Amino acid sequence: MSTTTPTIVLIHGAFGDSGMWKGVIAKLQGQGYTTLAVANPLRGLESDAQYAATVAKSVEGPVVLVGHSYAGSIITRAARDASNVQALVYVAAFQPDEGESSLENASRFEGAKMGPDTTIAFEHEGEPELRILPEHYQDVIAGDLPTEVTDLLAVTQRSVRVQALTAELSGTPAWRTLPSWAVVATQDNAIPGQAQEFMAERAGSTIVRVDGSHAVSISQPDTVADVIIEAAKATR
């Protein structure tokens, strides 16, 4: 616990970028919170987590670490190496336990539409990467957003190395020792809502269920920001 207002560090997941947090940032800043949106490398779970931890440690004072989608796995690992992280917020995100991968948790329950029919694989520096086919982006990621928005998101998405999604979490997950909150998107076609619910309940997270897609931070930014603010207030 701290008497200092925490800085909110936001980390985007695969198939997106930091722009997904614009609406959330606007409300957080309007409420007086310092925010930092991290450009996720999307290269591998361990290296991405190390980068996130380095950014968090560079912040003076307490931090609330927020992860969307694959970045949920990142914050679960990164917070162990950043002692100033006081709370975790998962937004339509993975909350893996030791030995689990993101893809494993995505397929734990039926409903995920990300697969060979909706993605394209290519190789870079000898490593396979994935991105979602533009014609499937709205259905998989952002079914509650208008087509003119999802068309733009589809062409600005950042690809992810397959190894980042298949890597298993090493060591104790940070949610075992830190308070956590989870925004469960019940209409998510990337990480089924049932899978999010399972992981959040297992972690003992405070759960807020939202009738939204995987892109809930864009479609319902005020709701997401309110959960983050709740977590920030609880650490003070």
Biotite code that builds the C-alpha atoms (Angstrom):
import biotite.structure as struc

atoms = struc.array([
    struc.Atom([0.000, 0.000, 0.000], chain_id="A", res_id=1, res_name="MET", atom_name="CA", element="C"),
    struc.Atom([1.155, 3.525, -0.784], chain_id="A", res_id=2, res_name="SER", atom_name="CA", element="C"),
    struc.Atom([0.014, 7.078, -0.123], chain_id="A", res_id=3, res_name="THR", atom_name="CA", element="C"),
    struc.Atom([1.253, 8.048, -3.589], chain_id="A", res_id=4, res_name="THR", atom_name="CA", element="C"),
    struc.Atom([-1.093, 7.968, -6.570], chain_id="A", res_id=5, res_name="THR", atom_name="CA", element="C"),
    struc.Atom([0.146, 5.138, -8.803], chain_id="A", res_id=6, res_name="PRO", atom_name="CA", element="C"),
    struc.Atom([1.187, 5.513, -12.406], chain_id="A", res_id=7, res_name="THR", atom_name="CA", element="C"),
    struc.Atom([-0.888, 3.410, -14.806], chain_id="A", res_id=8, res_name="ILE", atom_name="CA", element="C"),
    struc.Atom([1.266, 1.388, -17.218], chain_id="A", res_id=9, res_name="VAL", atom_name="CA", element="C"),
    struc.Atom([-0.754, -0.019, -20.136], chain_id="A", res_id=10, res_name="LEU", atom_name="CA", element="C"),
    struc.Atom([0.459, -2.849, -22.367], chain_id="A", res_id=11, res_name="ILE", atom_name="CA", element="C"),
    struc.Atom([-1.338, -3.846, -25.559], chain_id="A", res_id=12, res_name="HIS", atom_name="CA", element="C"),
    struc.Atom([-1.622, -7.391, -26.827], chain_id="A", res_id=13, res_name="GLY", atom_name="CA", element="C"),
    struc.Atom([-1.126, -9.099, -30.161], chain_id="A", res_id=14, res_name="ALA", atom_name="CA", element="C"),
    struc.Atom([-2.828, -7.849, -33.338], chain_id="A", res_id=15, res_name="PHE", atom_name="CA", element="C"),
    struc.Atom([-3.080, -4.289, -32.022], chain_id="A", res_id=16, res_name="GLY", atom_name="CA", element="C"),
    struc.Atom([-0.946, -1.365, -30.873], chain_id="A", res_id=17, res_name="ASP", atom_name="CA", element="C"),
    struc.Atom([-0.860, 1.285, -28.151], chain_id="A", res_id=18, res_name="SER", atom_name="CA", element="C"),
    struc.Atom([-3.581, 3.238, -29.948], chain_id="A", res_id=19, res_name="GLY", atom_name="CA", element="C"),
    struc.Atom([-6.136, 0.838, -28.492], chain_id="A", res_id=20, res_name="MET", atom_name="CA", element="C"),
    struc.Atom([-5.768, 2.653, -25.154], chain_id="A", res_id=21, res_name="TRP", atom_name="CA", element="C"),
    struc.Atom([-6.594, 6.187, -26.405], chain_id="A", res_id=22, res_name="LYS", atom_name="CA", element="C"),
    struc.Atom([-10.065, 6.377, -24.888], chain_id="A", res_id=23, res_name="GLY", atom_name="CA", element="C"),
    struc.Atom([-8.907, 4.750, -21.657], chain_id="A", res_id=24, res_name="VAL", atom_name="CA", element="C"),
    struc.Atom([-5.978, 7.151, -21.366], chain_id="A", res_id=25, res_name="ILE", atom_name="CA", element="C"),
    struc.Atom([-8.241, 10.153, -21.907], chain_id="A", res_id=26, res_name="ALA", atom_name="CA", element="C"),
    struc.Atom([-10.409, 9.203, -18.931], chain_id="A", res_id=27, res_name="LYS", atom_name="CA", element="C"),
    struc.Atom([-7.460, 8.261, -16.710], chain_id="A", res_id=28, res_name="LEU", atom_name="CA", element="C"),
    struc.Atom([-5.700, 11.532, -17.404], chain_id="A", res_id=29, res_name="GLN", atom_name="CA", element="C"),
    struc.Atom([-8.949, 13.385, -16.859], chain_id="A", res_id=30, res_name="GLY", atom_name="CA", element="C"),
    struc.Atom([-9.049, 11.820, -13.385], chain_id="A", res_id=31, res_name="GLN", atom_name="CA", element="C"),
    struc.Atom([-5.487, 12.940, -12.686], chain_id="A", res_id=32, res_name="GLY", atom_name="CA", element="C"),
    struc.Atom([-3.628, 9.691, -13.307], chain_id="A", res_id=33, res_name="TYR", atom_name="CA", element="C"),
    struc.Atom([-0.228, 9.647, -14.973], chain_id="A", res_id=34, res_name="THR", atom_name="CA", element="C"),
    struc.Atom([-0.276, 7.029, -17.722], chain_id="A", res_id=35, res_name="THR", atom_name="CA", element="C"),
    struc.Atom([2.278, 5.265, -19.881], chain_id="A", res_id=36, res_name="LEU", atom_name="CA", element="C"),
    struc.Atom([1.341, 3.093, -22.868], chain_id="A", res_id=37, res_name="ALA", atom_name="CA", element="C"),
    struc.Atom([4.080, 0.591, -23.700], chain_id="A", res_id=38, res_name="VAL", atom_name="CA", element="C"),
    struc.Atom([4.871, -0.543, -27.255], chain_id="A", res_id=39, res_name="ALA", atom_name="CA", element="C"),
    struc.Atom([4.844, -4.322, -26.790], chain_id="A", res_id=40, res_name="ASN", atom_name="CA", element="C"),
    struc.Atom([7.675, -6.004, -28.767], chain_id="A", res_id=41, res_name="PRO", atom_name="CA", element="C"),
    struc.Atom([5.545, -9.163, -29.360], chain_id="A", res_id=42, res_name="LEU", atom_name="CA", element="C"),
    struc.Atom([8.705, -11.237, -29.811], chain_id="A", res_id=43, res_name="ARG", atom_name="CA", element="C"),
    struc.Atom([8.545, -13.769, -26.969], chain_id="A", res_id=44, res_name="GLY", atom_name="CA", element="C"),
    struc.Atom([6.959, -14.086, -23.536], chain_id="A", res_id=45, res_name="LEU", atom_name="CA", element="C"),
    struc.Atom([10.156, -13.916, -21.493], chain_id="A", res_id=46, res_name="GLU", atom_name="CA", element="C"),
    struc.Atom([11.768, -11.079, -23.466], chain_id="A", res_id=47, res_name="SER", atom_name="CA", element="C"),
    struc.Atom([8.513, -9.116, -23.685], chain_id="A", res_id=48, res_name="ASP", atom_name="CA", element="C"),
    struc.Atom([8.041, -9.501, -19.921], chain_id="A", res_id=49, res_name="ALA", atom_name="CA", element="C"),
    struc.Atom([11.594, -8.362, -19.247], chain_id="A", res_id=50, res_name="GLN", atom_name="CA", element="C"),
    struc.Atom([10.966, -5.263, -21.336], chain_id="A", res_id=51, res_name="TYR", atom_name="CA", element="C"),
    struc.Atom([7.695, -4.533, -19.520], chain_id="A", res_id=52, res_name="ALA", atom_name="CA", element="C"),
    struc.Atom([9.413, -4.968, -16.150], chain_id="A", res_id=53, res_name="ALA", atom_name="CA", element="C"),
    struc.Atom([12.180, -2.575, -17.195], chain_id="A", res_id=54, res_name="THR", atom_name="CA", element="C"),
    struc.Atom([9.620, 0.058, -18.161], chain_id="A", res_id=55, res_name="VAL", atom_name="CA", element="C"),
    struc.Atom([7.703, -0.399, -14.907], chain_id="A", res_id=56, res_name="ALA", atom_name="CA", element="C"),
    struc.Atom([10.883, -0.098, -12.840], chain_id="A", res_id=57, res_name="LYS", atom_name="CA", element="C"),
    struc.Atom([11.770, 3.131, -14.651], chain_id="A", res_id=58, res_name="SER", atom_name="CA", element="C"),
    struc.Atom([8.670, 4.744, -13.157], chain_id="A", res_id=59, res_name="VAL", atom_name="CA", element="C"),
    struc.Atom([9.196, 6.578, -9.886], chain_id="A", res_id=60, res_name="GLU", atom_name="CA", element="C"),
    struc.Atom([6.663, 5.375, -7.335], chain_id="A", res_id=61, res_name="GLY", atom_name="CA", element="C"),
    struc.Atom([3.947, 2.713, -7.407], chain_id="A", res_id=62, res_name="PRO", atom_name="CA", element="C"),
    struc.Atom([2.562, 1.239, -10.609], chain_id="A", res_id=63, res_name="VAL", atom_name="CA", element="C"),
    struc.Atom([-0.681, -0.421, -11.644], chain_id="A", res_id=64, res_name="VAL", atom_name="CA", element="C"),
    struc.Atom([0.209, -2.751, -14.501], chain_id="A", res_id=65, res_name="LEU", atom_name="CA", element="C"),
    struc.Atom([-2.517, -3.299, -17.101], chain_id="A", res_id=66, res_name="VAL", atom_name="CA", element="C"),
    struc.Atom([-2.435, -5.920, -19.850], chain_id="A", res_id=67, res_name="GLY", atom_name="CA", element="C"),
    struc.Atom([-4.770, -6.643, -22.740], chain_id="A", res_id=68, res_name="HIS", atom_name="CA", element="C"),
    struc.Atom([-4.990, -10.062, -24.420], chain_id="A", res_id=69, res_name="SER", atom_name="CA", element="C"),
    struc.Atom([-1.515, -11.650, -24.704], chain_id="A", res_id=70, res_name="TYR", atom_name="CA", element="C"),
    struc.Atom([-0.156, -8.857, -22.511], chain_id="A", res_id=71, res_name="ALA", atom_name="CA", element="C"),
    struc.Atom([-1.987, -10.496, -19.632], chain_id="A", res_id=72, res_name="GLY", atom_name="CA", element="C"),
    struc.Atom([0.645, -13.219, -19.812], chain_id="A", res_id=73, res_name="SER", atom_name="CA", element="C"),
    struc.Atom([3.324, -10.535, -19.918], chain_id="A", res_id=74, res_name="ILE", atom_name="CA", element="C"),
    struc.Atom([2.209, -8.708, -16.775], chain_id="A", res_id=75, res_name="ILE", atom_name="CA", element="C"),
    struc.Atom([1.801, -12.035, -14.972], chain_id="A", res_id=76, res_name="THR", atom_name="CA", element="C"),
    struc.Atom([5.519, -12.607, -15.481], chain_id="A", res_id=77, res_name="ARG", atom_name="CA", element="C"),
    struc.Atom([6.839, -9.025, -15.479], chain_id="A", res_id=78, res_name="ALA", atom_name="CA", element="C"),
    struc.Atom([5.424, -7.964, -12.127], chain_id="A", res_id=79, res_name="ALA", atom_name="CA", element="C"),
    struc.Atom([7.656, -10.464, -10.343], chain_id="A", res_id=80, res_name="ARG", atom_name="CA", element="C"),
    struc.Atom([10.679, -8.410, -11.424], chain_id="A", res_id=81, res_name="ASP", atom_name="CA", element="C"),
    struc.Atom([9.254, -4.946, -10.725], chain_id="A", res_id=82, res_name="ALA", atom_name="CA", element="C"),
    struc.Atom([8.788, -4.424, -7.007], chain_id="A", res_id=83, res_name="SER", atom_name="CA", element="C"),
    struc.Atom([6.899, -1.144, -7.481], chain_id="A", res_id=84, res_name="ASN", atom_name="CA", element="C"),
    struc.Atom([3.970, -2.904, -9.190], chain_id="A", res_id=85, res_name="VAL", atom_name="CA", element="C"),
    struc.Atom([1.151, -2.915, -6.644], chain_id="A", res_id=86, res_name="GLN", atom_name="CA", element="C"),
    struc.Atom([-1.805, -4.207, -8.664], chain_id="A", res_id=87, res_name="ALA", atom_name="CA", element="C"),
    struc.Atom([-2.607, -5.995, -11.895], chain_id="A", res_id=88, res_name="LEU", atom_name="CA", element="C"),
    struc.Atom([-5.516, -5.349, -14.249], chain_id="A", res_id=89, res_name="VAL", atom_name="CA", element="C"),
    struc.Atom([-6.381, -7.865, -16.950], chain_id="A", res_id=90, res_name="TYR", atom_name="CA", element="C"),
    struc.Atom([-8.484, -6.581, -19.861], chain_id="A", res_id=91, res_name="VAL", atom_name="CA", element="C"),
    struc.Atom([-9.930, -9.407, -21.966], chain_id="A", res_id=92, res_name="ALA", atom_name="CA", element="C"),
    struc.Atom([-6.629, -11.040, -21.154], chain_id="A", res_id=93, res_name="ALA", atom_name="CA", element="C"),
    struc.Atom([-4.797, -14.239, -20.343], chain_id="A", res_id=94, res_name="PHE", atom_name="CA", element="C"),
    struc.Atom([-4.005, -14.991, -16.701], chain_id="A", res_id=95, res_name="GLN", atom_name="CA", element="C"),
    struc.Atom([-1.782, -18.051, -17.036], chain_id="A", res_id=96, res_name="PRO", atom_name="CA", element="C"),
    struc.Atom([-0.598, -20.282, -14.259], chain_id="A", res_id=97, res_name="ASP", atom_name="CA", element="C"),
    struc.Atom([2.883, -21.772, -14.200], chain_id="A", res_id=98, res_name="GLU", atom_name="CA", element="C"),
    struc.Atom([3.476, -24.025, -17.194], chain_id="A", res_id=99, res_name="GLY", atom_name="CA", element="C"),
    struc.Atom([0.581, -22.645, -19.267], chain_id="A", res_id=100, res_name="GLU", atom_name="CA", element="C"),
    struc.Atom([0.752, -20.824, -22.606], chain_id="A", res_id=101, res_name="SER", atom_name="CA", element="C"),
    struc.Atom([-1.539, -18.209, -24.098], chain_id="A", res_id=102, res_name="SER", atom_name="CA", element="C"),
    struc.Atom([-2.695, -20.479, -26.913], chain_id="A", res_id=103, res_name="LEU", atom_name="CA", element="C"),
    struc.Atom([-3.403, -23.259, -24.436], chain_id="A", res_id=104, res_name="GLU", atom_name="CA", element="C"),
    struc.Atom([-5.700, -20.997, -22.453], chain_id="A", res_id=105, res_name="ASN", atom_name="CA", element="C"),
    struc.Atom([-7.373, -19.609, -25.592], chain_id="A", res_id=106, res_name="ALA", atom_name="CA", element="C"),
    struc.Atom([-8.439, -23.128, -26.564], chain_id="A", res_id=107, res_name="SER", atom_name="CA", element="C"),
    struc.Atom([-9.436, -24.213, -23.046], chain_id="A", res_id=108, res_name="ARG", atom_name="CA", element="C"),
    struc.Atom([-13.100, -23.596, -23.920], chain_id="A", res_id=109, res_name="PHE", atom_name="CA", element="C"),
    struc.Atom([-14.991, -23.460, -27.208], chain_id="A", res_id=110, res_name="GLU", atom_name="CA", element="C"),
    struc.Atom([-15.582, -20.214, -29.052], chain_id="A", res_id=111, res_name="GLY", atom_name="CA", element="C"),
    struc.Atom([-12.177, -18.931, -30.148], chain_id="A", res_id=112, res_name="ALA", atom_name="CA", element="C"),
    struc.Atom([-12.222, -17.933, -33.812], chain_id="A", res_id=113, res_name="LYS", atom_name="CA", element="C"),
    struc.Atom([-8.509, -17.277, -34.187], chain_id="A", res_id=114, res_name="MET", atom_name="CA", element="C"),
    struc.Atom([-6.985, -20.116, -36.197], chain_id="A", res_id=115, res_name="GLY", atom_name="CA", element="C"),
    struc.Atom([-5.671, -21.213, -39.606], chain_id="A", res_id=116, res_name="PRO", atom_name="CA", element="C"),
    struc.Atom([-8.797, -19.957, -41.383], chain_id="A", res_id=117, res_name="ASP", atom_name="CA", element="C"),
    struc.Atom([-8.631, -16.453, -39.936], chain_id="A", res_id=118, res_name="THR", atom_name="CA", element="C"),
    struc.Atom([-4.877, -15.780, -39.716], chain_id="A", res_id=119, res_name="THR", atom_name="CA", element="C"),
    struc.Atom([-1.931, -15.677, -42.083], chain_id="A", res_id=120, res_name="ILE", atom_name="CA", element="C"),
    struc.Atom([1.498, -17.001, -41.107], chain_id="A", res_id=121, res_name="ALA", atom_name="CA", element="C"),
    struc.Atom([4.811, -15.754, -42.489], chain_id="A", res_id=122, res_name="PHE", atom_name="CA", element="C"),
    struc.Atom([8.441, -16.074, -41.514], chain_id="A", res_id=123, res_name="GLU", atom_name="CA", element="C"),
    struc.Atom([10.771, -13.349, -40.311], chain_id="A", res_id=124, res_name="HIS", atom_name="CA", element="C"),
    struc.Atom([14.360, -13.960, -39.221], chain_id="A", res_id=125, res_name="GLU", atom_name="CA", element="C"),
    struc.Atom([13.642, -17.669, -39.217], chain_id="A", res_id=126, res_name="GLY", atom_name="CA", element="C"),
    struc.Atom([10.677, -17.363, -36.848], chain_id="A", res_id=127, res_name="GLU", atom_name="CA", element="C"),
    struc.Atom([6.994, -17.769, -37.782], chain_id="A", res_id=128, res_name="PRO", atom_name="CA", element="C"),
    struc.Atom([4.697, -14.841, -37.106], chain_id="A", res_id=129, res_name="GLU", atom_name="CA", element="C"),
    struc.Atom([0.936, -14.374, -37.266], chain_id="A", res_id=130, res_name="LEU", atom_name="CA", element="C"),
    struc.Atom([-1.472, -11.634, -38.156], chain_id="A", res_id=131, res_name="ARG", atom_name="CA", element="C"),
    struc.Atom([-5.221, -11.745, -38.606], chain_id="A", res_id=132, res_name="ILE", atom_name="CA", element="C"),
    struc.Atom([-6.589, -11.636, -42.129], chain_id="A", res_id=133, res_name="LEU", atom_name="CA", element="C"),
    struc.Atom([-8.265, -8.242, -42.675], chain_id="A", res_id=134, res_name="PRO", atom_name="CA", element="C"),
    struc.Atom([-11.555, -9.796, -43.779], chain_id="A", res_id=135, res_name="GLU", atom_name="CA", element="C"),
    struc.Atom([-11.803, -11.643, -40.442], chain_id="A", res_id=136, res_name="HIS", atom_name="CA", element="C"),
    struc.Atom([-10.523, -8.916, -38.121], chain_id="A", res_id=137, res_name="TYR", atom_name="CA", element="C"),
    struc.Atom([-13.900, -7.517, -37.159], chain_id="A", res_id=138, res_name="GLN", atom_name="CA", element="C"),
    struc.Atom([-15.397, -10.928, -36.377], chain_id="A", res_id=139, res_name="ASP", atom_name="CA", element="C"),
    struc.Atom([-12.430, -12.189, -34.371], chain_id="A", res_id=140, res_name="VAL", atom_name="CA", element="C"),
    struc.Atom([-11.372, -9.032, -32.552], chain_id="A", res_id=141, res_name="ILE", atom_name="CA", element="C"),
    struc.Atom([-13.917, -6.236, -32.684], chain_id="A", res_id=142, res_name="ALA", atom_name="CA", element="C"),
    struc.Atom([-17.464, -7.312, -33.437], chain_id="A", res_id=143, res_name="GLY", atom_name="CA", element="C"),
    struc.Atom([-18.922, -4.385, -31.493], chain_id="A", res_id=144, res_name="ASP", atom_name="CA", element="C"),
    struc.Atom([-17.090, -1.719, -33.494], chain_id="A", res_id=145, res_name="LEU", atom_name="CA", element="C"),
    struc.Atom([-18.183, -0.207, -36.833], chain_id="A", res_id=146, res_name="PRO", atom_name="CA", element="C"),
    struc.Atom([-16.608, -1.470, -40.038], chain_id="A", res_id=147, res_name="THR", atom_name="CA", element="C"),
    struc.Atom([-14.851, 1.829, -40.776], chain_id="A", res_id=148, res_name="GLU", atom_name="CA", element="C"),
    struc.Atom([-13.005, 1.457, -37.467], chain_id="A", res_id=149, res_name="VAL", atom_name="CA", element="C"),
    struc.Atom([-12.157, -2.239, -37.792], chain_id="A", res_id=150, res_name="THR", atom_name="CA", element="C"),
    struc.Atom([-10.928, -1.759, -41.360], chain_id="A", res_id=151, res_name="ASP", atom_name="CA", element="C"),
    struc.Atom([-8.328, 0.648, -39.992], chain_id="A", res_id=152, res_name="LEU", atom_name="CA", element="C"),
    struc.Atom([-7.438, -1.595, -37.059], chain_id="A", res_id=153, res_name="LEU", atom_name="CA", element="C"),
    struc.Atom([-6.966, -4.525, -39.430], chain_id="A", res_id=154, res_name="ALA", atom_name="CA", element="C"),
    struc.Atom([-4.317, -2.775, -41.507], chain_id="A", res_id=155, res_name="VAL", atom_name="CA", element="C"),
    struc.Atom([-2.488, -1.198, -38.554], chain_id="A", res_id=156, res_name="THR", atom_name="CA", element="C"),
    struc.Atom([-2.317, -4.380, -36.439], chain_id="A", res_id=157, res_name="GLN", atom_name="CA", element="C"),
    struc.Atom([1.126, -5.599, -35.364], chain_id="A", res_id=158, res_name="ARG", atom_name="CA", element="C"),
    struc.Atom([2.029, -9.216, -35.951], chain_id="A", res_id=159, res_name="SER", atom_name="CA", element="C"),
    struc.Atom([3.163, -11.513, -33.160], chain_id="A", res_id=160, res_name="VAL", atom_name="CA", element="C"),
    struc.Atom([5.777, -14.253, -33.118], chain_id="A", res_id=161, res_name="ARG", atom_name="CA", element="C"),
    struc.Atom([4.156, -17.630, -32.680], chain_id="A", res_id=162, res_name="VAL", atom_name="CA", element="C"),
    struc.Atom([6.646, -18.476, -29.940], chain_id="A", res_id=163, res_name="GLN", atom_name="CA", element="C"),
    struc.Atom([5.240, -15.647, -27.835], chain_id="A", res_id=164, res_name="ALA", atom_name="CA", element="C"),
    struc.Atom([1.844, -17.328, -27.820], chain_id="A", res_id=165, res_name="LEU", atom_name="CA", element="C"),
    struc.Atom([3.128, -20.867, -27.318], chain_id="A", res_id=166, res_name="THR", atom_name="CA", element="C"),
    struc.Atom([5.681, -20.109, -24.581], chain_id="A", res_id=167, res_name="ALA", atom_name="CA", element="C"),
    struc.Atom([4.784, -21.472, -21.155], chain_id="A", res_id=168, res_name="GLU", atom_name="CA", element="C"),
    struc.Atom([4.852, -19.207, -18.102], chain_id="A", res_id=169, res_name="LEU", atom_name="CA", element="C"),
    struc.Atom([7.851, -19.936, -15.920], chain_id="A", res_id=170, res_name="SER", atom_name="CA", element="C"),
    struc.Atom([7.713, -19.536, -12.168], chain_id="A", res_id=171, res_name="GLY", atom_name="CA", element="C"),
    struc.Atom([4.983, -18.326, -9.853], chain_id="A", res_id=172, res_name="THR", atom_name="CA", element="C"),
    struc.Atom([2.378, -16.082, -11.499], chain_id="A", res_id=173, res_name="PRO", atom_name="CA", element="C"),
    struc.Atom([2.302, -12.572, -10.073], chain_id="A", res_id=174, res_name="ALA", atom_name="CA", element="C"),
    struc.Atom([-1.440, -12.764, -9.425], chain_id="A", res_id=175, res_name="TRP", atom_name="CA", element="C"),
    struc.Atom([-0.701, -15.133, -6.539], chain_id="A", res_id=176, res_name="ARG", atom_name="CA", element="C"),
    struc.Atom([0.944, -12.329, -4.573], chain_id="A", res_id=177, res_name="THR", atom_name="CA", element="C"),
    struc.Atom([-0.633, -9.139, -5.962], chain_id="A", res_id=178, res_name="LEU", atom_name="CA", element="C"),
    struc.Atom([-4.259, -7.976, -5.990], chain_id="A", res_id=179, res_name="PRO", atom_name="CA", element="C"),
    struc.Atom([-5.790, -8.245, -9.441], chain_id="A", res_id=180, res_name="SER", atom_name="CA", element="C"),
    struc.Atom([-8.844, -7.138, -11.386], chain_id="A", res_id=181, res_name="TRP", atom_name="CA", element="C"),
    struc.Atom([-10.223, -8.694, -14.569], chain_id="A", res_id=182, res_name="ALA", atom_name="CA", element="C"),
    struc.Atom([-12.439, -7.155, -17.235], chain_id="A", res_id=183, res_name="VAL", atom_name="CA", element="C"),
    struc.Atom([-14.134, -10.205, -18.744], chain_id="A", res_id=184, res_name="VAL", atom_name="CA", element="C"),
    struc.Atom([-15.440, -9.543, -22.252], chain_id="A", res_id=185, res_name="ALA", atom_name="CA", element="C"),
    struc.Atom([-18.382, -11.903, -22.626], chain_id="A", res_id=186, res_name="THR", atom_name="CA", element="C"),
    struc.Atom([-18.645, -11.552, -26.436], chain_id="A", res_id=187, res_name="GLN", atom_name="CA", element="C"),
    struc.Atom([-14.937, -12.124, -27.083], chain_id="A", res_id=188, res_name="ASP", atom_name="CA", element="C"),
    struc.Atom([-14.151, -14.291, -30.125], chain_id="A", res_id=189, res_name="ASN", atom_name="CA", element="C"),
    struc.Atom([-10.381, -14.302, -29.558], chain_id="A", res_id=190, res_name="ALA", atom_name="CA", element="C"),
    struc.Atom([-10.258, -15.412, -25.902], chain_id="A", res_id=191, res_name="ILE", atom_name="CA", element="C"),
    struc.Atom([-13.684, -16.882, -25.096], chain_id="A", res_id=192, res_name="PRO", atom_name="CA", element="C"),
    struc.Atom([-15.404, -15.226, -22.162], chain_id="A", res_id=193, res_name="GLY", atom_name="CA", element="C"),
    struc.Atom([-15.655, -18.596, -20.425], chain_id="A", res_id=194, res_name="GLN", atom_name="CA", element="C"),
    struc.Atom([-11.866, -18.939, -20.558], chain_id="A", res_id=195, res_name="ALA", atom_name="CA", element="C"),
    struc.Atom([-11.396, -15.424, -19.175], chain_id="A", res_id=196, res_name="GLN", atom_name="CA", element="C"),
    struc.Atom([-13.853, -16.193, -16.397], chain_id="A", res_id=197, res_name="GLU", atom_name="CA", element="C"),
    struc.Atom([-12.071, -19.429, -15.504], chain_id="A", res_id=198, res_name="PHE", atom_name="CA", element="C"),
    struc.Atom([-8.667, -17.760, -15.299], chain_id="A", res_id=199, res_name="MET", atom_name="CA", element="C"),
    struc.Atom([-9.960, -14.756, -13.344], chain_id="A", res_id=200, res_name="ALA", atom_name="CA", element="C"),
    struc.Atom([-11.794, -16.889, -10.788], chain_id="A", res_id=201, res_name="GLU", atom_name="CA", element="C"),
    struc.Atom([-8.744, -19.102, -10.341], chain_id="A", res_id=202, res_name="ARG", atom_name="CA", element="C"),
    struc.Atom([-6.591, -16.025, -9.724], chain_id="A", res_id=203, res_name="ALA", atom_name="CA", element="C"),
    struc.Atom([-9.021, -14.591, -7.210], chain_id="A", res_id=204, res_name="GLY", atom_name="CA", element="C"),
    struc.Atom([-9.385, -11.451, -9.303], chain_id="A", res_id=205, res_name="SER", atom_name="CA", element="C"),
    struc.Atom([-12.123, -8.903, -8.803], chain_id="A", res_id=206, res_name="THR", atom_name="CA", element="C"),
    struc.Atom([-14.217, -9.586, -11.915], chain_id="A", res_id=207, res_name="ILE", atom_name="CA", element="C"),
    struc.Atom([-16.127, -7.022, -13.956], chain_id="A", res_id=208, res_name="VAL", atom_name="CA", element="C"),
    struc.Atom([-18.137, -8.603, -16.774], chain_id="A", res_id=209, res_name="ARG", atom_name="CA", element="C"),
    struc.Atom([-18.691, -6.502, -19.885], chain_id="A", res_id=210, res_name="VAL", atom_name="CA", element="C"),
    struc.Atom([-20.937, -7.305, -22.846], chain_id="A", res_id=211, res_name="ASP", atom_name="CA", element="C"),
    struc.Atom([-18.175, -6.537, -25.334], chain_id="A", res_id=212, res_name="GLY", atom_name="CA", element="C"),
    struc.Atom([-15.683, -7.879, -27.840], chain_id="A", res_id=213, res_name="SER", atom_name="CA", element="C"),
    struc.Atom([-11.962, -8.508, -27.490], chain_id="A", res_id=214, res_name="HIS", atom_name="CA", element="C"),
    struc.Atom([-11.502, -4.815, -28.345], chain_id="A", res_id=215, res_name="ALA", atom_name="CA", element="C"),
    struc.Atom([-13.410, -3.741, -25.244], chain_id="A", res_id=216, res_name="VAL", atom_name="CA", element="C"),
    struc.Atom([-10.841, -1.057, -24.414], chain_id="A", res_id=217, res_name="SER", atom_name="CA", element="C"),
    struc.Atom([-11.845, 0.685, -27.638], chain_id="A", res_id=218, res_name="ILE", atom_name="CA", element="C"),
    struc.Atom([-15.591, 0.002, -27.584], chain_id="A", res_id=219, res_name="SER", atom_name="CA", element="C"),
    struc.Atom([-16.079, 0.684, -23.849], chain_id="A", res_id=220, res_name="GLN", atom_name="CA", element="C"),
    struc.Atom([-13.092, 2.736, -22.694], chain_id="A", res_id=221, res_name="PRO", atom_name="CA", element="C"),
    struc.Atom([-14.869, 4.376, -19.757], chain_id="A", res_id=222, res_name="ASP", atom_name="CA", element="C"),
    struc.Atom([-15.788, 1.015, -18.248], chain_id="A", res_id=223, res_name="THR", atom_name="CA", element="C"),
    struc.Atom([-12.220, -0.251, -18.616], chain_id="A", res_id=224, res_name="VAL", atom_name="CA", element="C"),
    struc.Atom([-10.825, 2.967, -17.149], chain_id="A", res_id=225, res_name="ALA", atom_name="CA", element="C"),
    struc.Atom([-13.204, 2.720, -14.193], chain_id="A", res_id=226, res_name="ASP", atom_name="CA", element="C"),
    struc.Atom([-11.852, -0.737, -13.330], chain_id="A", res_id=227, res_name="VAL", atom_name="CA", element="C"),
    struc.Atom([-8.277, 0.540, -13.532], chain_id="A", res_id=228, res_name="ILE", atom_name="CA", element="C"),
    struc.Atom([-9.163, 3.475, -11.285], chain_id="A", res_id=229, res_name="ILE", atom_name="CA", element="C"),
    struc.Atom([-10.743, 1.075, -8.797], chain_id="A", res_id=230, res_name="GLU", atom_name="CA", element="C"),
    struc.Atom([-7.502, -0.918, -8.724], chain_id="A", res_id=231, res_name="ALA", atom_name="CA", element="C"),
    struc.Atom([-5.436, 2.254, -8.328], chain_id="A", res_id=232, res_name="ALA", atom_name="CA", element="C"),
    struc.Atom([-7.550, 3.493, -5.422], chain_id="A", res_id=233, res_name="LYS", atom_name="CA", element="C"),
    struc.Atom([-7.352, 0.119, -3.710], chain_id="A", res_id=234, res_name="ALA", atom_name="CA", element="C"),
    struc.Atom([-3.545, 0.293, -3.623], chain_id="A", res_id=235, res_name="THR", atom_name="CA", element="C"),
    struc.Atom([-3.464, 3.643, -1.827], chain_id="A", res_id=236, res_name="ARG", atom_name="CA", element="C"),
])
